[in-house]
Amino acid sequence: MARLKVTQIKSEIGGQRNQRETLRSLGLKRISDVVVKEDRPEIRGMVHTVRHLVVVEEVD
């Protein structure tokens, strides 16, 4: 199964509460943090919520 590399590129400061909580749920705490997650619909939805704060790459 494919994996997604998610990198936080913008701060959560000033964002909506659900966006801050979504970043924490993904495991992102600060700018330049990187996590690798399974490519599942739940993760895609979380990434969609914070798409303006992160960069996503597919990794094999």
trRosetta pair geometry for C-beta under 8 A, 3 or more apart (Angstrom, degrees):
i j d omega theta_ij theta_ji phi_ij phi_ji
1 38 6.1 22 115 -154 131 97
1 39 6.2 -159 162 46 94 92
2 39 4.3 7 87 8 92 145
2 58 5.6 -23 -178 -160 126 105
2 59 7.4 134 -173 66 76 44
2 60 6.7 -53 -124 -100 71 58
3 36 5.3 26 160 178 127 99
3 37 6.7 163 -163 82 81 31
3 38 6.0 -58 -112 -107 74 36
3 39 6.0 -144 -104 -26 18 89
3 58 7.4 129 75 -162 46 57
3 59 4.8 -40 80 72 98 93
3 60 7.3 148 28 -111 91 11
4 36 7.0 165 82 -154 43 55
4 37 5.3 -20 61 64 95 84
4 38 7.6 18 16 109 87 13
4 39 5.2 116 -31 -85 97 80
4 43 6.3 170 37 135 138 133
4 44 7.9 156 -44 -80 159 68
4 47 7.0 -80 152 -61 156 153
4 56 5.6 -20 -169 -162 111 103
4 57 7.2 143 -160 72 60 40
4 58 6.3 -40 -103 -103 62 53
4 59 7.0 144 -117 19 11 88
5 34 6.4 -5 -174 -169 92 105
5 35 7.7 169 -152 87 49 38
5 36 5.3 -22 -98 -100 68 81
5 56 7.1 145 75 -158 54 49
5 57 4.5 -17 59 63 106 94
5 58 7.6 -170 15 -87 84 4
5 59 4.8 76 -31 -26 107 125
6 26 6.0 -75 100 177 154 134
6 28 7.0 -93 120 -57 111 126
6 34 7.1 157 81 -153 48 54
6 35 5.3 -14 59 62 98 85
6 36 7.6 169 16 -91 73 29
6 37 6.4 9 -2 10 119 111
6 47 6.2 -131 -109 -105 128 111
6 54 5.3 -5 -171 -178 92 137
6 55 7.6 156 -154 77 46 45
6 56 5.5 -12 -102 -103 72 78
7 32 7.0 -15 -170 -145 99 33
7 33 7.2 169 -147 85 55 44
7 34 4.9 -15 -98 -100 82 83
7 54 6.3 146 75 -160 43 78
7 55 4.8 -15 61 57 101 94
7 56 7.9 -172 23 -76 71 34
7 57 7.7 25 -2 3 108 103
8 23 6.6 63 -102 -147 130 116
8 28 4.3 129 -45 -170 129 134
8 30 7.0 159 82 105 140 26
8 31 5.7 -124 113 -119 100 38
8 32 6.8 -49 72 9 82 19
8 33 5.0 23 24 50 116 88
8 34 8.0 -138 13 -71 71 43
8 53 6.2 -15 -145 148 80 92
8 54 5.5 -47 -100 -99 49 82
9 31 6.6 46 -155 -148 20 89
9 32 7.8 69 -103 -69 48 48
9 53 6.8 173 53 172 69 43
9 54 6.4 137 10 -123 86 26
9 55 5.4 61 -28 -17 129 101
10 31 7.0 7 -121 -106 4 104
10 52 7.0 -33 39 133 148 72
10 53 4.5 -111 61 -133 101 66
10 54 7.9 -102 29 -47 84 39
11 14 7.5 65 104 26 104 96
11 15 8.0 -166 118 -20 64 110
11 31 6.2 -45 -72 -56 68 110
11 53 7.8 -103 66 -140 18 108
12 15 4.9 -78 -168 25 60 131
12 19 6.6 -180 -143 119 92 96
12 20 4.7 106 173 -108 129 80
12 23 5.3 -120 -84 26 133 160
12 53 6.7 47 -84 -146 66 152
15 19 4.2 -96 158 84 125 132
15 20 5.6 153 83 -51 112 84
15 53 7.2 -7 -88 -68 150 141
16 19 4.7 92 61 5 80 105
16 20 7.3 -149 95 -5 41 86
17 20 5.7 -55 -150 36 35 110
17 21 6.2 30 155 -15 68 109
18 21 5.7 -55 -144 42 33 111
18 22 6.2 39 154 -26 65 105
18 49 6.8 -99 132 -174 103 133
19 22 5.6 -50 -145 33 31 113
19 23 6.7 35 154 -20 62 100
19 49 6.2 -166 -105 147 69 98
19 50 5.3 126 -153 -94 88 91
19 53 7.0 122 178 -9 117 145
20 23 5.9 -52 -154 32 31 111
20 24 6.7 29 150 -15 63 106
21 24 5.6 -54 -150 38 36 112
21 25 6.2 39 151 -22 67 106
22 25 5.5 -52 -146 36 33 114
22 26 6.5 32 154 -17 64 104
22 46 5.2 175 -164 -158 104 86
22 49 4.8 -139 -120 94 172 136
22 50 5.2 -174 100 -32 126 118
23 26 5.8 -58 -152 37 31 110
23 28 4.6 -80 -175 74 85 107
23 29 7.7 143 140 -80 104 27
23 50 5.7 125 -67 -109 84 165
23 53 6.7 -60 -84 112 122 147
23 54 7.9 175 -110 -54 92 117
24 27 7.6 51 -180 -71 33 18
24 28 7.3 -99 -77 60 26 62
24 29 7.2 58 -109 -90 68 68
25 46 6.3 -122 93 -138 120 139
26 35 6.0 171 155 52 85 149
26 37 7.0 -79 -151 -45 84 145
26 43 7.7 101 -114 -143 94 84
26 46 5.8 162 -69 142 104 134
26 47 7.5 100 -101 -76 141 69
26 50 7.6 -110 -7 40 146 144
26 54 7.9 -43 114 -83 168 157
27 33 7.5 -152 123 153 73 128
27 35 4.4 111 77 -90 121 150
28 33 4.6 154 -141 87 71 130
28 35 6.3 -111 -62 -6 80 120
28 54 7.2 -119 -68 -94 170 119
29 33 5.7 116 40 -62 66 160
30 33 5.4 112 59 -33 61 112
36 59 6.3 -54 -135 52 115 146
37 40 7.7 -91 148 21 102 91
37 43 4.8 176 130 -137 136 147
38 43 6.5 162 78 -10 64 151
39 43 6.7 -120 -132 70 28 131
39 44 7.2 49 -165 -56 68 100
39 58 7.2 19 -79 -126 138 92
40 43 4.9 90 56 10 79 102
40 44 7.0 -142 95 -6 39 90
41 44 5.4 -54 -144 37 34 115
41 45 6.3 37 157 -22 66 104
42 45 5.9 -55 -154 33 29 112
42 46 6.7 28 150 -17 63 105
43 46 5.6 -52 -150 35 36 112
43 47 6.3 35 152 -18 67 105
44 47 5.7 -55 -147 38 31 110
44 48 6.3 37 151 -25 64 105
45 48 5.4 -50 -147 31 32 116
45 49 6.8 39 152 -25 62 99
46 49 5.7 -49 -157 25 34 115
46 50 7.1 -8 158 15 65 103
47 50 6.6 -79 -151 56 32 82
47 51 6.3 67 149 -81 68 76
47 54 6.4 -101 -146 78 81 140
47 56 5.6 49 -165 -74 141 142
48 51 5.6 -7 -146 -43 33 115
50 53 4.5 -52 176 45 95 115
50 54 5.5 62 116 -3 101 112
51 54 6.7 -78 -131 52 27 87
51 56 7.9 -52 -127 -9 77 120
